[in-house]
Amino acid sequence: MADDPATIRNRARIGLGLSIVFSVLAAAWFWSQGAITRAFVAAALILGIGVWEYQRRLRTEGSPRRYQMDRSRDDRDRE
């Protein structure tokens, strides 16, 4: 069963929000241990993965809609 686009967007936003929270927590942890460089690297990696996953989910959510639009355009051309 396919989810509707609003559900997919909400899940993508929740995932991005969680990655922001985890990147801040990881940065705070490493910063408290005195590893400032590791704090920035860990935060950047976790945030980068979250942004990548957010964009991937939105891209796959839009694919069926674009396919249907292209298909309807082809059907009009045949008529």
Protein Blocks (a to p, Z undefined) as FASTA:
>chain_A
ZZdfklmmmmmmmmmmmmmmmmmmmmmmmmmnopaklmmmmmmmmmmmmmmmmmmmmmmm
mmmmmmmmmmmmmmmmmZZ
